Amino acid sequence: MKNLLLIMTLVASLSVIEAKDIDLQDAIEQGIVKASVKGVGGHLGKVLALEVTNIQNRTVYINIPVGLQFLSEDEGLQDLINTQGTRLVIAAGRVNKLMLNAMCIQPSNGSPSVGSSFLVGTLATGALLELVQYISQKQYLDNLGQSAVWTLIRGEGLENVYGPDQNKLNDLVQFMSQLTDKEVPWYNKEKLPPPPGQVFSAEPSILHGIYTFHLEQKGFANLAVYDSTGKEVFLFLEHFEVLPGDNRLKFKLTVKGYKAGKYYARLFLDGVMKEEKMFEI
């Protein structure tokens, strides 16, 4: 009877071991599975077709973690990073096929095309992993999340993060500020479409922001943009009435064609400058 109980205990223990999840990259290294990864065209969204073959004589449980990197076999094309965690249950000798959500992590490289081959890389580390995990948690799987990844990788200011949903944008920028110790900007840059064959553009098209200021008395104000030489380059608002207290103005300015450099949005009340905010192109 004791021997029977011992055997049952061992079988139960082996079942627990077999049922344990293993990350895809570890399963490949240990010869548990084989994987084929192909691009379906594009750099964002469900752009990776993954096939995982179980080469064991038992069911395996494979984890594809958020932050797993996929390395392009073509050095001219972008590497991608997984943005949604997935768990696979694959019976012995069977193949599991699925599409993976991913984002580009090499903005200067070309976009993967249909049939582009990838290798399963390692899990991202540090700030990149934390950012992608947050993007996945919040489901910022669109251009907002992609702009955040590019901004982090390029080491740029957080004004380069942009998306049309102001609440999501504010949330992500606040998170990135805590992650990177970079200042929360008062504006964000919407970029021009990228050149042919590329997916990333560094050239800003429109500035979006909230211009805040406090006044002690009401009056009539002008808001204008000046370059670094003090020359007025754009009159944003002229002779508009403002009330005392805290004020907020929605700021949207087309900057396509502006020369690179620092610019200043200056608020004048009855001819006296009351507020100045700098932005950079």
C-alpha positions in Angstrom: 0.0 0.0 0.0 2.8 2.4 0.9 4.5 1.6 -2.4 1.3 2.3 -4.3 1.0 5.7 -2.5 4.6 6.5 -3.3 4.1 5.7 -7.0 0.9 7.8 -7.1 2.8 10.7 -5.5 5.7 10.4 -8.0 3.2 10.4 -10.9 1.4 13.5 -9.5 4.8 15.2 -9.1 5.8 14.4 -12.7 2.4 15.8 -13.9 3.1 19.0 -12.1 6.6 19.3 -13.6 5.2 18.6 -17.1 2.4 21.2 -16.7 4.9 23.9 -15.8 4.9 26.8 -18.3 8.2 27.6 -20.1 9.1 30.7 -22.0 9.4 30.3 -25.8 13.0 31.3 -25.9 13.9 28.8 -23.2 11.9 26.0 -24.8 13.8 26.6 -28.1 17.2 26.5 -26.4 16.2 23.3 -24.5 15.0 21.5 -27.7 11.4 21.3 -26.5 10.0 23.2 -29.5 10.9 24.6 -32.9 9.7 28.0 -34.0 9.3 29.8 -37.3 8.6 33.6 -37.4 7.6 35.5 -40.5 6.5 39.0 -41.1 3.2 39.7 -42.8 4.0 43.3 -43.7 4.2 46.3 -41.5 5.7 47.2 -38.2 2.8 47.7 -35.8 -0.1 45.5 -34.7 -0.6 41.8 -35.7 2.5 41.8 -38.0 4.2 38.5 -37.0 3.1 35.0 -38.0 4.5 32.5 -35.5 4.5 28.7 -35.8 5.6 26.7 -32.8 6.1 22.9 -33.2 6.2 20.6 -30.2 8.9 18.0 -30.8 8.3 16.3 -27.5 6.0 13.2 -26.8 4.0 15.2 -24.3 1.9 18.3 -24.1 3.9 21.5 -23.5 2.8 24.8 -22.2 4.6 27.7 -23.8 4.6 31.3 -22.6 5.3 34.1 -25.1 6.0 37.1 -22.7 5.5 40.7 -23.4 8.8 42.2 -24.2 10.2 39.2 -26.2 12.2 40.5 -29.1 12.2 39.2 -32.6 15.3 39.8 -34.6 15.1 40.4 -38.4 17.4 38.2 -40.4 17.7 41.1 -42.9 19.9 43.7 -41.3 18.2 46.5 -43.2 14.8 45.7 -41.7 13.5 46.4 -38.2 13.6 44.2 -35.2 10.2 43.9 -33.4 9.0 43.4 -29.8 6.0 41.5 -28.6 3.4 43.6 -27.0 0.8 41.0 -25.8 1.5 38.0 -23.7 0.3 34.7 -25.0 0.1 31.1 -23.5 0.1 28.1 -25.8 -0.9 24.6 -25.0 0.6 22.3 -27.7 -0.1 18.6 -27.8 2.8 16.1 -28.6 4.0 16.5 -32.1 1.5 19.2 -33.0 2.0 22.7 -34.5 0.4 25.9 -33.1 0.0 28.9 -35.4 -0.9 32.4 -34.3 -0.4 36.1 -35.0 1.5 38.2 -32.6 1.1 41.9 -31.8 4.4 43.7 -32.1 6.1 47.1 -32.4 9.2 48.3 -34.1 12.3 48.8 -32.0 14.7 50.0 -34.8 13.1 53.2 -36.2 15.9 53.9 -38.7 15.5 50.5 -40.5 13.0 49.6 -43.2 9.6 48.1 -42.6 9.4 44.3 -42.7 7.7 42.9 -45.8 5.5 39.9 -46.3 7.6 36.8 -45.7 10.4 38.6 -43.9 12.2 36.1 -41.6 12.8 36.6 -37.9 14.7 34.8 -35.1 13.4 34.5 -31.6 15.5 36.8 -29.5 15.8 37.5 -25.8 13.5 39.3 -23.4 14.0 43.1 -23.3 15.4 44.5 -20.1 15.3 47.7 -18.1 13.2 50.7 -19.1 12.2 49.2 -22.5 10.7 46.1 -20.8 8.8 48.2 -18.3 7.5 50.5 -21.0 6.3 47.7 -23.2 4.7 45.9 -20.2 2.8 49.2 -19.4 1.7 49.6 -23.0 0.4 46.1 -23.0 -1.4 46.5 -19.7 -3.1 49.7 -20.9 -3.7 48.4 -24.4 -1.9 51.3 -26.0 -1.1 49.1 -29.0 -1.4 51.8 -31.7 0.7 54.7 -32.9 0.7 56.2 -29.4 2.5 53.2 -27.9 4.8 53.0 -30.9 5.8 56.7 -30.6 6.6 56.1 -26.9 8.9 53.1 -27.7 10.7 55.1 -30.4 11.1 58.1 -28.1 12.6 55.9 -25.4 15.0 54.1 -27.8 16.1 57.3 -29.4 16.6 59.0 -26.0 14.4 61.9 -27.0 12.3 64.3 -24.9 8.8 63.2 -24.1 7.3 65.8 -26.3 7.9 63.3 -29.1 5.2 60.9 -27.7 1.9 61.6 -29.4 -1.6 60.2 -29.9 -4.9 61.9 -30.5 -6.5 60.7 -27.2 -5.4 63.4 -24.7 -6.2 61.3 -21.6 -4.2 58.3 -22.9 -1.4 60.6 -24.0 -1.2 62.3 -20.6 -1.2 58.9 -18.8 1.6 57.5 -20.9 3.7 60.6 -20.7 3.4 60.7 -16.9 4.4 57.0 -16.7 7.4 57.7 -19.0 8.4 60.7 -16.9 8.6 58.5 -13.8 10.4 55.8 -15.8 13.1 58.1 -17.3 13.2 61.1 -14.9 12.5 63.3 -17.9 10.2 66.4 -17.6 6.6 66.2 -18.6 6.3 68.7 -21.6 3.6 71.2 -22.1 3.3 70.2 -25.8 3.6 67.2 -28.0 4.7 66.7 -31.6 2.7 65.1 -34.3 5.1 64.0 -37.0 5.0 64.1 -40.8 4.4 60.9 -42.7 7.7 58.9 -43.1 9.7 58.8 -46.3 8.9 56.0 -48.8 10.1 52.6 -47.5 10.4 53.9 -43.9 8.0 53.9 -40.9 9.6 56.6 -38.8 9.7 60.4 -39.3 11.6 62.8 -37.0 10.1 65.9 -38.7 7.3 67.5 -36.8 4.1 68.5 -38.5 1.8 69.9 -35.8 2.4 70.9 -32.2 -0.4 70.1 -29.7 -0.5 71.5 -26.2 -2.3 73.2 -23.4 -1.0 76.7 -22.8 -1.6 77.5 -19.1 -1.1 80.9 -17.4 -2.3 82.8 -14.3 -3.4 86.5 -14.4 -4.2 88.8 -11.5 -6.5 91.0 -13.5 -8.6 90.7 -16.7 -7.4 92.3 -19.9 -6.9 91.8 -23.6 -4.1 89.5 -24.6 -2.0 88.6 -27.7 -0.4 85.1 -28.0 2.4 85.0 -30.6 5.3 82.7 -31.5 8.8 84.0 -31.8 12.0 82.5 -33.1 15.3 82.6 -31.2 16.2 86.0 -32.7 13.0 87.6 -31.3 11.3 87.7 -34.6 7.5 87.1 -34.6 6.8 84.1 -36.9 3.2 83.5 -36.1 0.4 85.4 -34.4 -1.7 82.8 -32.6 -4.4 84.9 -31.0 -4.9 88.7 -31.1 -6.7 91.0 -28.7 -8.7 88.3 -27.0 -10.2 88.9 -23.5 -8.9 86.9 -20.6 -10.2 86.8 -17.0 -8.2 86.8 -13.8 -7.1 83.5 -12.3 -5.9 80.3 -13.9 -6.4 80.1 -17.7 -5.9 77.2 -20.2 -5.7 77.6 -23.9 -5.7 74.7 -26.4 -2.6 75.2 -28.5 -2.3 73.7 -32.0 0.3 75.0 -34.3 1.4 73.8 -37.8 5.2 73.8 -37.8 5.9 72.1 -41.0 8.7 73.9 -42.7 10.0 75.6 -39.5 13.7 75.7 -39.2 15.2 73.6 -36.4 15.8 75.5 -33.2 14.0 76.9 -30.2 10.8 79.0 -30.4 8.9 80.9 -27.8 5.1 81.2 -27.4 4.7 84.5 -25.6 1.5 85.9 -24.0 1.2 89.7 -23.7 -1.5 91.3 -21.6 -2.2 95.0 -22.5 1.2 95.0 -24.2 3.2 93.5 -21.3 4.6 90.0 -21.5 3.0 87.8 -18.8 4.0 84.2 -19.9 6.6 82.5 -22.1 6.8 78.9 -23.0 9.6 77.4 -25.1 9.2 74.6 -27.7 11.8 73.1 -29.9 11.7 71.9 -33.5 
